[in-house]
Amino acid sequence: MTSQSQAPAPLSRVILIVLDSVGVGGAPDAAAFGDQGANTLVHTARAVGGLHLPNLAALGLGHLASIEGVAPRAAPQAAFGRLTELSAGKDTTTGHWEIAGLPTAIPFPVFPEGFPQELLKRFTDATGHRVLGNVPASGTEIIDRLGEEHLRTGRPIVYTSGDSVLQIAAHEETFGLDELYRCCAVARRLVDPLGVARVIARPFIGEPGSFCRTAGRRDYSRRPPGPTVLDALGEAGVPVVGVGKIYDIFAGAGVAEKVGSGNNAEGVERTLEVMGRLPRGLIFTNLVDFDALYGHRRDAPGYARCLEAFDQRLPDLLRALRADDMLILTADHGNDPTMPGSDHTREQVPLLVWGPRLRAGVDLGVGETFADIAATLRSIFALPAAAVGQSFLEKVHRP
């Protein structure tokens, strides 16, 4: 559907927070992705005997699915709904690009047998490093398996997953962060002709038997193939600040300021800091721990604790909102920790919209695309309508 831009609304700032992988099931094409029946929130709650999310419940989370411990409220404080992914994928890049108004029609390539040997030869020639691995694997499993050999040989560990991603793991102290980042920048250039969505630096520390990944992760994404709402905002003079890995996901396109964070707690703190100094614009935050620490590791209790930790910080975000703010909580895909394997799951995502000048308890239904968020941003900041997405501003705005 085509969005319809309305007259400028008395809103001047949007805080858009992506709860990475917090899907809510129900994707109509889940079976085509091997994910029939996946439901991250519902199954996580069931696995731990119920979730304690009083603040998200107050906003209306319990109206999106039958989530054990999160009952529907008689008078939810936020507008609530679900969004369906239009893109041909279920990864971080496609999800975020679609949120920003750019669905991906052709899926990114994946490499279930590893990367071509010719690519690895060019990598070795350019970096001076032969590699270990070159297999699909979970990040924690492969450093446990190959970390000791990496320390002995100095060879970086290359691996992939069900997503379109080339990941390079190396010991932060012996290999060095700068060298790891250099290798990833080289890999990004080499995989561009293949269309790989992301190269990710995965530093770790420790000794054999006790390796652990650090907060030095860095994503090297493909540049979006077309303009997003972030570009349109920047061209209109509306500041866009990316918190967490947002800048990396968009390869910097349309993001005026990059604010790093190593985990969810830092992501919330950095978001609050930006809210304290940015009077107008878009604050776009990714909170990655749900996905990186618990979804891929199929750790339902950990996922539950992570949700509950965010719920405890939610009041801080709500108190920091001004009268002319809109808070949007959503996700980019699912990662049901009770499903087999370690890949993302194809799911619809939550949509919770709150602000002092917005209507409470509005049922937004099920949107046809994540790009409804981009269409809404266009309406708020009086930008021309885009070809995809339907703004929900008119439904939630209270004159």
C-alpha positions as CSV (number, residue, x, y, z in Angstrom):
1,M,0.0,0.0,0.0
2,T,1.1,3.6,-0.5
3,S,1.4,5.8,2.5
4,Q,-0.5,9.1,2.6
5,S,1.5,12.0,4.1
6,Q,-0.6,14.2,6.4
7,A,-0.2,17.8,7.5
8,P,2.8,18.2,9.8
9,A,1.9,16.8,13.2
10,P,2.9,18.4,16.5
11,L,5.5,15.7,17.1
12,S,9.2,16.5,16.7
13,R,11.0,13.5,17.9
14,V,10.7,9.7,17.5
15,I,12.5,7.1,19.6
16,L,12.5,3.9,17.6
17,I,13.8,0.9,19.5
18,V,14.3,-2.5,17.8
19,L,14.2,-5.4,20.3
20,D,16.4,-7.6,18.1
21,S,14.6,-10.9,17.3
22,V,11.6,-10.5,19.7
23,G,9.1,-12.0,17.3
24,V,5.5,-12.7,18.0
25,G,4.8,-15.6,15.7
26,G,2.2,-15.7,13.0
27,A,4.2,-15.1,9.8
28,P,1.9,-16.4,7.1
29,D,4.8,-17.7,5.0
30,A,6.8,-19.2,8.0
31,A,6.6,-22.7,6.5
32,A,8.5,-21.6,3.4
33,F,11.4,-20.7,5.7
34,G,11.2,-23.9,7.7
35,D,9.8,-22.0,10.7
36,Q,6.2,-23.1,10.9
37,G,4.9,-22.6,14.4
38,A,7.8,-20.4,15.6
39,N,6.8,-17.8,18.2
40,T,9.6,-16.3,20.1
41,L,7.6,-14.5,22.8
42,V,5.0,-17.2,23.4
43,H,7.4,-20.1,23.4
44,T,9.9,-18.3,25.7
45,A,7.2,-17.6,28.2
46,R,6.0,-21.2,28.1
47,A,9.5,-22.6,28.5
48,V,10.0,-20.7,31.8
49,G,6.5,-20.9,33.2
50,G,5.5,-17.3,32.4
51,L,7.2,-14.0,31.8
52,H,7.1,-11.1,34.3
53,L,6.8,-8.0,32.0
54,P,4.5,-5.6,33.9
55,N,5.5,-2.5,32.0
56,L,5.3,-4.0,28.5
57,A,2.0,-5.6,29.6
58,A,0.7,-2.1,30.6
59,L,1.5,-0.8,27.1
60,G,-0.5,-3.7,25.5
61,L,2.0,-6.5,24.8
62,G,-0.6,-9.1,26.0
63,H,-3.0,-8.1,23.2
64,L,-0.6,-9.4,20.5
65,A,-0.6,-13.1,21.5
66,S,-1.4,-15.4,24.4
67,I,1.9,-14.9,26.3
68,E,2.0,-16.7,29.6
69,G,2.3,-14.2,32.4
70,V,1.5,-11.3,30.2
71,A,-2.3,-10.9,30.3
72,P,-4.2,-8.4,28.1
73,R,-5.0,-5.2,30.0
74,A,-8.5,-3.7,30.1
75,A,-7.0,-0.3,29.3
76,P,-3.6,-0.6,27.6
77,Q,-1.6,2.6,27.6
78,A,-0.2,2.3,24.1
79,A,-1.4,1.6,20.6
80,F,-0.6,-2.0,19.7
81,G,-0.4,-4.2,16.7
82,R,1.8,-6.5,14.7
83,L,3.8,-6.1,11.5
84,T,4.4,-8.7,8.7
85,E,7.7,-8.9,6.9
86,L,7.4,-8.3,3.1
87,S,11.1,-8.9,2.4
88,A,12.5,-12.2,1.1
89,G,14.5,-12.9,4.2
90,K,14.5,-13.1,8.0
91,D,17.8,-11.5,8.9
92,T,18.9,-8.3,10.7
93,T,19.7,-6.4,7.5
94,T,16.5,-7.1,5.6
95,G,14.4,-6.4,8.8
96,H,16.0,-3.1,9.5
97,W,16.1,-2.0,5.9
98,E,12.3,-2.7,5.6
99,I,11.6,-0.8,8.8
100,A,13.3,2.1,7.1
101,G,11.1,1.7,4.0
102,L,13.3,-0.5,1.8
103,P,12.0,-4.1,1.5
104,T,14.3,-6.6,-0.1
105,A,12.7,-8.5,-3.0
106,I,15.6,-10.9,-3.7
107,P,17.0,-12.8,-0.7
108,F,20.7,-12.3,0.2
109,P,22.9,-15.4,-0.7
110,V,23.7,-17.9,2.0
111,F,26.6,-20.3,2.1
112,P,25.6,-23.6,3.8
113,E,28.7,-25.3,2.4
114,G,31.1,-22.5,3.4
115,F,32.6,-19.8,1.2
116,P,34.3,-20.4,-2.2
117,Q,37.9,-21.3,-1.9
118,E,38.8,-18.7,-4.5
119,L,37.3,-16.1,-2.2
120,L,39.4,-17.4,0.8
121,K,42.5,-17.4,-1.4
122,R,42.0,-13.7,-2.3
123,F,41.4,-13.0,1.4
124,T,44.7,-14.7,2.3
125,D,46.6,-12.8,-0.5
126,A,45.1,-9.5,0.8
127,T,45.6,-10.0,4.5
128,G,48.4,-12.5,4.8
129,H,46.2,-14.8,6.9
130,R,45.1,-18.3,6.1
131,V,41.8,-19.1,7.8
132,L,40.3,-21.8,10.0
133,G,36.8,-23.1,9.8
134,N,34.8,-21.9,6.8
135,V,31.7,-23.7,8.0
136,P,28.3,-22.8,9.2
137,A,28.4,-22.7,13.0
138,S,27.2,-20.9,16.1
139,G,29.7,-18.3,17.3
140,T,30.3,-19.8,20.8
141,E,30.6,-23.3,19.5
142,I,33.2,-22.6,16.9
143,I,35.5,-20.6,19.2
144,D,35.3,-23.5,21.7
145,R,36.2,-25.9,18.9
146,L,38.8,-23.9,17.0
147,G,40.0,-21.3,19.5
148,E,43.0,-23.2,20.8
149,E,44.2,-23.9,17.2
150,H,43.7,-20.2,16.5
151,L,45.9,-19.2,19.4
152,R,48.5,-21.7,18.2
153,T,48.5,-20.8,14.6
154,G,47.4,-17.2,14.5
155,R,44.9,-18.0,11.8
156,P,41.5,-16.2,12.1
157,I,38.3,-18.3,12.3
158,V,35.9,-17.8,9.4
159,Y,32.3,-19.1,9.7
160,T,28.8,-18.4,8.5
161,S,25.2,-19.2,9.6
162,G,21.7,-19.5,8.1
163,D,22.0,-15.7,7.4
164,S,23.9,-14.0,4.6
165,V,27.0,-13.3,6.8
166,L,30.7,-13.9,6.8
167,Q,31.9,-13.8,10.4
168,I,35.6,-13.6,11.5
169,A,36.5,-14.6,15.0
170,A,39.9,-13.8,16.5
171,H,41.4,-13.4,20.0
172,E,41.3,-9.8,21.0
173,E,44.6,-9.8,22.8
174,T,46.8,-12.1,20.6
175,F,45.4,-11.3,17.2
176,G,44.4,-7.7,18.0
177,L,41.3,-5.7,17.4
178,D,42.8,-3.4,14.8
179,E,44.0,-6.4,12.8
180,L,40.6,-8.1,13.1
181,Y,38.9,-5.0,11.9
182,R,41.3,-4.6,9.0
183,C,40.6,-8.2,7.9
184,C,36.9,-7.6,8.1
185,A,37.2,-4.5,6.0
186,V,39.1,-6.5,3.4
187,A,36.5,-9.3,3.5
188,R,33.7,-6.7,3.0
189,R,35.3,-5.5,-0.2
190,L,35.8,-9.1,-1.4
191,V,32.3,-10.3,-0.8
192,D,30.5,-7.3,-2.3
193,P,30.3,-9.0,-5.8
194,L,28.7,-12.0,-4.1
195,G,26.0,-9.8,-2.5
196,V,26.7,-11.0,1.1
197,A,24.7,-8.9,3.5
198,R,27.2,-8.5,6.4
199,V,30.7,-9.2,7.5
200,I,31.0,-9.3,11.3
201,A,34.0,-9.0,13.5
202,R,33.7,-11.4,16.4
203,P,36.5,-10.8,18.9
204,F,36.9,-13.1,22.0
205,I,39.2,-13.4,25.0
206,G,40.2,-16.1,27.5
207,E,41.9,-19.4,27.4
208,P,40.9,-22.8,26.0
209,G,37.9,-24.0,27.9
210,S,36.9,-20.5,29.0
211,F,36.7,-18.4,25.8
212,C,34.1,-15.6,25.8
213,R,33.1,-13.1,23.2
214,T,33.7,-9.4,23.9
215,A,31.8,-6.2,23.2
216,G,34.2,-5.4,20.3
217,R,31.8,-6.8,17.7
218,R,31.6,-4.6,14.6
219,D,29.3,-5.1,11.6
220,Y,30.3,-4.3,8.0
221,S,27.1,-4.2,6.0
222,R,26.2,-3.8,2.4
223,R,25.2,-0.3,1.6
224,P,21.4,-0.2,1.0
225,P,20.7,-0.4,-2.8
226,G,18.3,2.5,-2.7
227,P,17.3,5.4,-0.4
228,T,15.6,4.8,2.9
229,V,13.6,7.1,5.1
230,L,16.8,7.8,6.9
231,D,18.2,9.4,3.8
232,A,15.0,11.4,3.3
233,L,15.1,12.6,6.9
234,G,18.7,13.8,6.5
235,E,18.0,15.6,3.2
236,A,15.1,17.4,5.0
237,G,17.4,18.5,7.8
238,V,16.0,16.1,10.4
239,P,18.9,14.6,12.5
240,V,19.1,10.8,12.6
241,V,21.1,9.2,15.5
242,G,21.9,5.5,15.4
243,V,22.4,3.7,18.7
244,G,24.0,0.3,18.8
245,K,24.6,-1.4,15.4
246,I,22.2,0.8,13.4
247,Y,25.0,2.8,11.7
248,D,26.7,-0.5,10.7
249,I,23.5,-2.1,9.4
250,F,23.0,0.8,7.0
251,A,26.7,1.2,6.2
252,G,26.3,4.8,7.5
253,A,23.7,5.7,4.8
254,G,21.3,8.3,6.3
255,V,22.7,8.1,9.8
256,A,24.2,11.4,10.9
257,E,25.6,10.2,14.2
258,K,26.8,6.8,15.4
259,V,26.5,6.0,19.1
260,G,28.0,2.7,20.0
261,S,26.8,0.3,22.7
262,G,28.1,-3.1,23.8
263,N,24.9,-4.6,25.2
264,N,21.3,-3.9,26.0
265,A,22.0,-2.0,29.2
266,E,24.4,0.3,27.4
267,G,22.0,0.7,24.6
268,V,19.3,2.0,26.9
269,E,21.7,4.3,28.6
270,R,23.0,5.7,25.3
271,T,19.5,6.2,24.1
272,L,18.6,8.1,27.3
273,E,21.7,10.3,26.9
274,V,20.8,11.2,23.3
275,M,17.2,11.9,24.4
276,G,18.7,14.4,26.9
277,R,20.5,16.4,24.2
278,L,18.7,15.9,20.8
279,P,15.6,18.2,20.6
280,R,14.3,17.0,17.3
281,G,14.8,14.0,15.0
282,L,14.9,10.2,15.0
283,I,16.8,8.2,17.6
284,F,17.0,4.7,16.1
285,T,18.3,2.0,18.6
286,N,19.0,-1.7,18.3
287,L,19.1,-3.8,21.4
288,V,21.0,-6.9,20.3
289,D,21.3,-9.1,23.4
290,F,18.0,-11.0,22.9
291,D,19.3,-12.3,19.6
292,A,23.0,-12.5,20.0
293,L,23.2,-13.9,23.5
294,Y,20.1,-16.0,23.9
295,G,18.2,-16.6,20.6
296,H,21.0,-18.1,18.6
297,R,22.2,-20.1,21.6
298,R,18.7,-21.5,22.1
299,D,18.7,-20.3,25.7
300,A,15.0,-19.7,26.6
301,P,15.7,-18.9,30.4
302,G,18.4,-16.4,29.3
303,Y,16.0,-14.9,26.7
304,A,13.3,-14.5,29.4
305,R,15.7,-12.8,31.8
306,C,16.8,-10.4,29.0
307,L,13.1,-9.5,28.3
308,E,12.5,-8.9,32.0
309,A,15.6,-6.8,32.3
310,F,14.5,-4.5,29.5
311,D,11.0,-4.3,31.0
312,Q,12.6,-3.0,34.2
313,R,14.3,-0.2,32.2
314,L,11.2,0.7,30.2
315,P,9.9,3.2,32.8
316,D,13.1,5.2,32.5
317,L,12.5,5.6,28.8
318,L,8.9,6.5,29.3
319,R,9.8,9.2,31.9
320,A,12.3,10.7,29.6
321,L,9.8,11.2,26.8
322,R,8.6,14.8,26.1
323,A,5.1,15.8,25.1
324,D,6.1,16.0,21.4
325,D,7.7,12.5,21.4
326,M,6.7,9.2,20.0
327,L,8.2,5.9,21.2
328,I,8.0,2.9,18.9
329,L,9.0,-0.6,20.1
330,T,9.3,-3.3,17.5
331,A,11.6,-6.1,16.2
332,D,13.4,-7.1,13.0
333,H,12.7,-10.8,12.9
334,G,12.2,-13.7,15.3
335,N,14.7,-16.1,17.0
336,D,12.6,-18.6,18.8
337,P,14.9,-20.2,21.4
338,T,12.8,-23.4,21.5
339,M,13.2,-24.2,17.8
340,P,15.8,-26.6,16.5
341,G,19.0,-25.1,15.0
342,S,20.4,-21.7,15.8
343,D,19.0,-19.5,13.0
344,H,16.5,-16.7,13.0
345,T,12.8,-17.5,12.7
346,R,10.3,-16.0,10.2
347,E,7.8,-14.2,12.4
348,Q,5.6,-11.1,12.6
349,V,7.0,-8.5,15.0
350,P,5.3,-6.5,17.8
351,L,4.4,-2.8,17.3
352,L,3.9,-0.8,20.5
353,V,3.4,3.0,20.0
354,W,3.3,5.4,23.0
355,G,3.5,9.1,23.5
356,P,1.9,11.8,25.8
357,R,-0.1,13.2,22.8
358,L,-1.0,9.8,21.4
359,R,-4.2,7.8,21.8
360,A,-4.1,4.9,24.2
361,G,-5.5,1.4,23.5
362,V,-5.7,1.7,19.7
363,D,-5.6,-1.7,18.0
364,L,-3.4,-1.2,15.0
365,G,-4.1,-4.7,13.7
366,V,-1.7,-6.5,11.4
367,G,0.4,-4.3,9.1
368,E,1.4,-5.7,5.7
369,T,5.0,-4.6,6.0
370,F,7.6,-3.3,8.5
371,A,7.7,-0.3,6.2
372,D,4.6,1.1,7.9
373,I,7.1,2.5,10.4
374,A,9.0,4.4,7.7
375,A,5.7,5.7,6.3
376,T,4.7,7.0,9.7
377,L,8.1,8.7,10.1
378,R,7.4,10.4,6.7
379,S,4.0,11.6,8.0
380,I,5.4,13.0,11.2
381,F,8.2,14.9,9.5
382,A,6.1,16.0,6.5
383,L,8.1,14.1,3.9
384,P,6.7,13.0,0.6
385,A,4.9,9.6,0.6
386,A,6.8,6.5,-0.4
387,A,5.8,3.6,-2.6
388,V,5.4,1.1,0.2
389,G,4.0,1.2,3.7
390,Q,0.9,2.7,5.4
391,S,1.3,5.4,8.0
392,F,-0.5,4.7,11.3
393,L,0.0,8.3,12.6
394,E,-3.6,9.3,11.9
395,K,-4.8,6.4,14.0
396,V,-2.7,7.2,17.0
397,H,-2.4,11.0,17.0
398,R,-4.6,13.0,19.3
399,P,-5.0,16.6,18.1
